[in-house]
Amino acid sequence: MIRVLAAASAVALIALLRLTSRSEVVLWVGLAGLALAAVALAAGWRWAATAAAVLFLVGYTLALGLERRPLEPGVALGFGLALLLLLAAVDLTARARGATVRGPVLGRTVARWIALGAGSLVAATLAMELAAAAAGTLPAIASPLLAAAGGLGSVLVVAALFRRVG
């Protein structure tokens, strides 16, 4: 069942790439990512899933660069969640190799993924609404300062997570 979710995520990634751009280069990069995702699912190799994720990200970046259109938050959120599900499912498959994963374990894992997706959607929607409301009231000079503060906050969160783990 976990492999089916990972396969669905890989197919969703290629579909989102195709939705973003009709370029053949993007399609070929996406197909290479899909092939690596299939290898990762069949063998349970994390490195192949990571390489597939990198190819999908390169394809998405190419698609945005070639089309020269603004980023669509819904597509970007779906793309990120599909990447996360692909990597998490392959990781779970690799960890549970030889074990039977059914019932409560599978249910809790899928529920956790659904909660993560719903939480991400709510957070992204709130952030977009707050940004739209703040865009009209803040002067243009404040934009780089707010972006820098947001970047610093993200780096501090990651540093705190690494410190906690270490």
C-alpha positions in Angstrom: 0.0 0.0 0.0 2.8 2.4 0.8 4.4 1.7 -2.6 1.1 2.6 -4.2 1.1 6.0 -2.4 4.7 6.6 -3.5 3.8 5.7 -7.1 0.8 8.0 -7.0 3.1 10.8 -5.7 5.5 10.2 -8.6 2.7 10.3 -11.1 1.3 13.5 -9.5 4.8 15.1 -9.8 5.0 14.4 -13.5 1.5 15.6 -14.0 2.3 18.9 -12.1 5.4 19.3 -14.3 3.3 18.9 -17.4 0.7 21.3 -16.1 3.4 23.9 -15.4 5.1 23.6 -18.8 4.6 22.0 -22.2 8.4 22.0 -22.9 9.9 18.7 -24.1 13.0 19.3 -22.0 10.9 19.5 -18.8 9.1 16.4 -19.9 12.3 14.4 -20.4 13.7 15.6 -17.0 10.4 14.6 -15.4 10.4 11.2 -17.1 14.0 10.6 -15.9 12.8 11.4 -12.4 9.8 9.1 -12.8 12.2 6.3 -13.9 14.4 6.8 -10.8 11.3 6.9 -8.6 10.3 3.5 -10.1 13.7 2.1 -9.3 13.5 3.5 -5.8 10.1 1.9 -5.3 11.1 -1.5 -6.7 14.4 -1.7 -4.8 13.6 0.4 -1.8 16.7 2.6 -2.4 16.6 6.0 -0.7 19.4 7.3 -2.9 17.3 6.7 -6.0 14.3 8.5 -4.4 16.5 11.4 -3.5 17.9 11.6 -7.1 14.4 11.4 -8.4 13.3 14.3 -6.1 16.3 16.3 -7.4 15.3 15.7 -11.0 11.7 16.6 -10.3 12.9 19.9 -8.6 15.2 20.6 -11.6 12.3 20.0 -13.9 10.0 22.3 -11.9 12.7 25.0 -11.9 13.2 24.7 -15.6 9.4 24.8 -16.2 9.1 28.0 -14.2 12.1 29.5 -15.9 11.1 28.6 -19.4 7.5 29.7 -19.1 8.4 33.0 -17.3 5.1 33.1 -15.4 4.5 33.8 -11.8 4.6 31.0 -9.2 1.2 29.5 -8.5 0.9 28.7 -4.8 -1.5 25.8 -5.2 0.7 24.0 -7.8 3.9 24.7 -5.7 2.2 23.4 -2.6 1.0 20.3 -4.3 4.5 19.8 -5.8 6.2 20.1 -2.5 3.7 17.7 -0.8 4.0 15.1 -3.5 7.8 15.3 -3.2 7.5 14.9 0.6 5.2 11.9 0.2 7.4 10.2 -2.3 10.5 10.5 -0.1 8.6 9.5 3.0 7.0 6.5 1.4 10.3 5.2 0.0 11.9 5.8 3.4 9.2 3.8 5.1 9.5 1.1 2.5 13.2 0.9 3.1 12.9 0.8 6.9 10.1 -1.8 6.8 11.9 -4.1 4.3 10.9 -7.7 5.1 8.2 -6.6 7.6 4.5 -6.7 7.0 3.1 -3.2 7.3 -0.7 -3.3 7.8 -3.5 -2.0 9.9 -2.6 0.4 12.6 0.9 1.3 11.3 -0.4 2.0 7.8 -3.4 3.9 9.1 -1.4 6.1 11.5 1.2 6.8 8.8 -1.4 7.8 6.2 -3.3 9.9 8.8 0.0 11.7 9.7 0.6 12.4 6.0 -3.0 13.7 5.6 -2.6 15.9 8.6 0.7 17.3 7.3 -0.9 18.1 4.0 -3.9 19.7 5.6 -1.7 21.7 7.9 0.5 22.8 5.1 -2.5 23.9 3.1 -3.9 25.9 6.0 -0.5 27.5 6.7 0.0 28.4 3.1 -3.5 29.9 2.8 -3.0 32.0 5.9 0.4 33.1 4.8 -1.0 34.2 1.4 -3.9 36.1 3.0 -1.6 37.8 5.4 0.9 38.7 2.7 -1.9 40.1 0.5 -3.2 42.2 3.4 0.3 43.4 4.3 1.3 44.2 0.7 -1.1 47.1 0.6 -0.1 48.7 3.8 3.7 48.3 3.9 6.0 50.5 1.9 8.1 48.9 -0.8 11.3 49.5 1.1 10.2 47.1 3.8 9.9 44.1 1.4 13.6 43.1 1.4 13.8 43.5 5.1 10.9 41.3 5.7 12.2 38.7 3.2 15.6 38.7 5.0 13.9 38.4 8.4 11.9 35.4 7.1 15.0 33.8 5.7 16.8 34.3 9.0 13.9 32.8 10.9 13.9 29.7 8.6 17.7 29.2 9.1 17.3 29.6 12.9 14.5 27.0 13.0 16.7 24.5 11.0 19.7 25.3 13.3 17.5 24.6 16.4 16.3 21.3 14.9 19.9 20.2 14.2 21.0 21.3 17.6 18.2 19.3 19.2 19.1 16.2 17.2 22.8 16.5 17.9 
